[in-house]
């Protein structure tokens, strides 16, 4: 049905665009790579951070959770290495962050979140973090922000083959084989991967008398997957691209200290997306269709969800100063869970406008309205501005600000779980404001940039599951205010063939509960559980010719276990070190060999209470390309 709809819209698009624009003009494209709309185009006043490609290479075979925890200012609640990992962004909960793969949402419609531990870094080529409220741009869930994962194909590269392998402590063995071919009109790339780990590391069991050292059991992981990317330049002004991703993760669920549980979980995920682009001198017309199929089997309980999406939008350059993007997205959701079955249709209309009043001052306005199963989600507008108020040959000072509204519709589990689901739940709503200052200094071989953001966010109708007799049920009760500070810095210095780079960040987060749930509740004014007030991260990299070395550290402050803020998990800091060298074995075979030590000081730490984490461990990376 989706394919028929796509073909119908595609056949209509040529006449529709020409009717709107009344022009036959086209643009001559440089057939180099698949077109991807820049995320920052309508995001004036907000902060986007693109993960460095070298960080992606360093974490090949590892999880997105590991990458974000160690190389960004974000905090992830990890239940152990390779276990469930959920993101908290600007102090929000796991379900308040949208996740996209090639432009389609992949958060589970039943759980309302994504598990970052089953997203291998080898499954995408680009990763971008959008900090802050962005519901007007992306729809439901984007209260705290959004994560965008994208694949990237290129043209005119001929045959390309890559074989990568990672060997490490505790039975880790990750493998990736990739083959691609492209000419001026066609691009194809195939990837298969296999990641395994025994996770039999030593830890101090704090739940037993004397805290004896034990080997972690029931924590092994095996993951396999395959990907296929295709792209065609069917004409000079038309392009089709598609990506398919199948992933299977089989995990023993690491028990808490002192427990002998032997739980097991298997996740099976299938995702596919098809894009059609048509370009004219002033417009970009996009039609996107996709499917997301998720299966989660926990012990003997099987839960399935399906999403079928189709969207269409037109990005129109009206003048040099004014740009507009209008579109709609339809998402048909099916839930077949262990206790219920449900279907839902979600229709979204959105409009974005950019206005450049001068080369130094620009504005963005975004509007979005969702209709789900006949109910209106909260209307979500946003407005942002960026102003370069001083610039000379060496210095550039700029400021940005934004105010926005976001929302999260109740998950399928929230509304339909038996027993306890509450179909009368309201959508969670937020109002957010931020202001920031950025300075860039460049002088010959030296560059330094600094950015500081201040933000404040109010979240109302926060959904909480509460005991109701013999079962639990969700209600719109909690009110939370999130506010904080973000600081980012980057510096580079070159001395001939020597180059030093430093990237660092600091996050101060207050996530304050504004109300009590009952007379006996004493959570008002306290910090949300497992939301650290402080996190700092820094990465120093040195390169000389084909040699590279890095030192990376991150520190995470105290996390409270409950809303009463009485008990907490101790702060911890980790230090990692790595070396790599690139060389040519024979004329067309290039190799990169790397060695990495994680947790150099062998710290004994926990991210969540009584969830063991590994001490010092080692990785060897070998990457061959031809």
Secondary structure, 3 states (H helix, E strand, C coil): CHHHHHHHHHHHHHHHHHHHHCCCCCCCCCCCECCCCCHHHHCCCCEEEECCHHHHHHCCCCEHHHHHHHHCCCEEEECCCCCCEEEECCCCCHHHEEEEECCEECCCCCCCCCCHHHCEHHHCCEEEEEECCCHHHHCCCCCCEEEEEECCCECCCEEEEEEEEEEECCCEEEEEEEEEEECCCEEEEEEEEEEEECCCCEEECCCCCCCCEEECCCCCEEEEEEEEEEEEEEECCEEEEEEEEEEEEEEECCCCCCCCCCCEEEEEEEEEEEEEEEECCCEEEEEEEEEEEEEEEECCEEEEEEEEEEEEEEEEECCCCEEEEEEEEEEEEEEECCCCEEEEEEEEEEEEEEEEEECCEEEEEEEEEEEECCEECCCEEEEEEEEEEEECCCEEEEEEEEEEEEEECCCHHHHHCCCCCCCCCCCEEEEEEEEEEEEEEEECCEEEEEEEEEEEEEEEEEEEEEEECCEEEEEEEEEEEEEEEEEEEEEEEEECCEEEEEEEEEEEEEEEECCCCCCCCCCCCCECCCCCCEEEEEEEEEEECCEEEEEEEEEECCEECCCCCCCEECCEEEEEEEEEEEEEEECCEEEEEEEEEECCCCCCCECCCCCECCCCEEEEEEEEEC
